[in-house]
Amino acid sequence: MIKERKLERDRRANNYRLDKMYALHRKLEVEELKKAQEKLAEDIALEQERKRAHQLQLYKQIQEAKKGKKKKKVKKAPEPKKEELQPIEEEVPPPSYYIPGITPQAPLKPVQ
């Protein structure tokens, strides 16, 4: 009977120690999980910050490029001198090609 009590006491003590150990282990796992989640959140925040900084840098470069471009004055083509202007002479096709009211775009076949 004394042995049974002693065994029971030892068993309870072992169970208590095991329960404490498992609880500590679970607590450590939870803490590790929280740390991992925090690290992941920090990594994501850093990555987003890098992307924002890169986009801002690109935006600034574009703005500087736009400011750097000065509007160039468009030079108008010089107007032709009156001496250079000559009346346009229209070629009248020979009578066999001529159709009243139609100006041919391409040569027509002769009418037979």
Stockholm file with secondary structure:
# STOCKHOLM 1.0

chainA/1-112         MIKERKLERDRRANNYRLDKMYALHRKLEVEELKKAQEKLAEDIALEQERKRAHQLQLYKQIQEAKKGKKKKKVKKAPEPKKEELQPIEEEVPPPSYYIPGITPQAPLKPVQ
#=GR chainA/1-112 SS CHHHHHHHHHHHHHHHHHHHHHHHHHHHHHHHHHHHHHHHHHHHHHHHHHHHHHHHHHHHHHHHHHHHCCCCCCCCCCCCCTTTCCCCCCCCCCTTTCBTTBCCSSCCCCCC
#=GC SS_cons         CHHHHHHHHHHHHHHHHHHHHHHHHHHHHHHHHHHHHHHHHHHHHHHHHHHHHHHHHHHHHHHHHHHHCCCCCCCCCCCCCTTTCCCCCCCCCCTTTCBTTBCCSSCCCCCC
//
